[in-house]
Amino acid sequence: MFSSGNPALNEKTFDQFGQRYTPDGGLTQARPETMTVTGTIWKTMLLLVAVVASATFTWGMTTSGTGNPNLWAIGGVIVGFVLSLVIGFKPTLAPFLAPLFAVAYGLALGAISAVYEAQFGTGTAGGMPLNGIVAQAIGLTFGTLAAMLILYATRIITVTQKFRAVVSVAIGGAMLFYIASFVLGLAFGIDLDPIANASPLSIGISVVLLIVASLKLLLDFDLIEHGSATGAPKYMEWYGGFALLVTLIWLYLEFLRLLAKLQSRD
């Protein structure tokens, strides 16, 4: 689960298809349609469009007072979580379920973002955030994506087996932190990392989580490239796009929390 830092994307997922090339450069097997990096990029962009479209819908309903943000957020997260589990166990369904996952989480993100903007934002224009916390979080998310892609493409950071192991352990720790926060909050009302508590420790936790999420992007890039090189089936492009979307959603939410903490200190 943690070998790639993403439960939806791991070495075994791609290795099951076998090496596509022999040592002399010849093909060991022919596939009419195989996964490509370019194809995965396009699928990821389509999923992002679905997220933005559905998020715009719940953003408008929440800001206009015609929708319950808690209902949209909880419902979207639950549906998205169930879909992610199905996709993880049945990658062949990714072309059909990944867009539904994007819509479900988009509905949740729109409501969540509207609540954050109302509390910590600086204003809107045409119903959309204007230099507010949401716009900043979006910019930081895609800025991080671009930076990690450059670091990976130029091999400034090389994804080695040791690197995977270290990042995987860090991701495991982050997952345990989230689980502990959920259980303690549900059972005892204890929030291990509340936004209202904008202490140096709380801000430090957010920074560490953001670093781990950013490094996870490098593992995802590496495994998508690996899938293309080993001739994975075409549907794995949707699978790879879904995996990247999971990472980007994580990054965005953590940036949103960090910015909220920083603004609450002012």
ZIQUI-V919155 format. One record per residue. N is the residue number from 1. PSI is psi in whole degrees, 0 to 359 (NA if undefined). Layout:
BEGIN
N&PSI ; N&PSI
END
This chain:
BEGIN
1&323 ; 2&5 ; 3&332 ; 4&354 ; 5&8 ; 6&121 ; 7&345 ; 8&358 ; 9&114 ; 10&171 ; 11&315 ; 12&330 ; 13&321 ; 14&326 ; 15&338 ; 16&342 ; 17&348 ; 18&164 ; 19&136 ; 20&336 ; 21&143 ; 22&166 ; 23&330 ; 24&6 ; 25&357 ; 26&160 ; 27&136 ; 28&337 ; 29&152 ; 30&137 ; 31&131 ; 32&324 ; 33&123 ; 34&164 ; 35&140 ; 36&157 ; 37&318 ; 38&316 ; 39&321 ; 40&323 ; 41&316 ; 42&319 ; 43&321 ; 44&319 ; 45&320 ; 46&320 ; 47&322 ; 48&323 ; 49&318 ; 50&320 ; 51&312 ; 52&317 ; 53&313 ; 54&325 ; 55&323 ; 56&324 ; 57&307 ; 58&333 ; 59&312 ; 60&318 ; 61&320 ; 62&314 ; 63&333 ; 64&353 ; 65&13 ; 66&0 ; 67&155 ; 68&108 ; 69&324 ; 70&319 ; 71&315 ; 72&317 ; 73&310 ; 74&315 ; 75&316 ; 76&319 ; 77&317 ; 78&311 ; 79&316 ; 80&321 ; 81&315 ; 82&316 ; 83&322 ; 84&324 ; 85&318 ; 86&316 ; 87&320 ; 88&322 ; 89&339 ; 90&77 ; 91&335 ; 92&341 ; 93&358 ; 94&319 ; 95&334 ; 96&322 ; 97&333 ; 98&317 ; 99&324 ; 100&321 ; 101&316 ; 102&318 ; 103&316 ; 104&312 ; 105&331 ; 106&318 ; 107&318 ; 108&315 ; 109&325 ; 110&316 ; 111&315 ; 112&316 ; 113&321 ; 114&321 ; 115&315 ; 116&318 ; 117&321 ; 118&327 ; 119&325 ; 120&355 ; 121&175 ; 122&4 ; 123&169 ; 124&163 ; 125&118 ; 126&28 ; 127&359 ; 128&155 ; 129&140 ; 130&106 ; 131&32 ; 132&188 ; 133&325 ; 134&314 ; 135&320 ; 136&317 ; 137&320 ; 138&314 ; 139&317 ; 140&323 ; 141&310 ; 142&334 ; 143&320 ; 144&319 ; 145&314 ; 146&317 ; 147&316 ; 148&323 ; 149&320 ; 150&315 ; 151&322 ; 152&313 ; 153&324 ; 154&357 ; 155&26 ; 156&322 ; 157&120 ; 158&131 ; 159&98 ; 160&174 ; 161&321 ; 162&319 ; 163&315 ; 164&317 ; 165&316 ; 166&313 ; 167&324 ; 168&320 ; 169&319 ; 170&320 ; 171&320 ; 172&318 ; 173&320 ; 174&318 ; 175&319 ; 176&323 ; 177&316 ; 178&318 ; 179&315 ; 180&319 ; 181&318 ; 182&313 ; 183&313 ; 184&323 ; 185&320 ; 186&320 ; 187&322 ; 188&359 ; 189&24 ; 190&124 ; 191&115 ; 192&337 ; 193&65 ; 194&145 ; 195&324 ; 196&334 ; 197&80 ; 198&52 ; 199&163 ; 200&323 ; 201&315 ; 202&317 ; 203&321 ; 204&322 ; 205&316 ; 206&319 ; 207&317 ; 208&316 ; 209&323 ; 210&321 ; 211&316 ; 212&315 ; 213&322 ; 214&317 ; 215&330 ; 216&329 ; 217&321 ; 218&320 ; 219&321 ; 220&316 ; 221&315 ; 222&318 ; 223&330 ; 224&318 ; 225&320 ; 226&318 ; 227&321 ; 228&319 ; 229&330 ; 230&6 ; 231&41 ; 232&153 ; 233&161 ; 234&327 ; 235&343 ; 236&344 ; 237&318 ; 238&322 ; 239&315 ; 240&320 ; 241&320 ; 242&317 ; 243&316 ; 244&323 ; 245&320 ; 246&316 ; 247&317 ; 248&322 ; 249&317 ; 250&312 ; 251&312 ; 252&313 ; 253&322 ; 254&323 ; 255&321 ; 256&316 ; 257&317 ; 258&315 ; 259&324 ; 260&319 ; 261&316 ; 262&320 ; 263&329 ; 264&344 ; 265&340 ; 266&NA
END
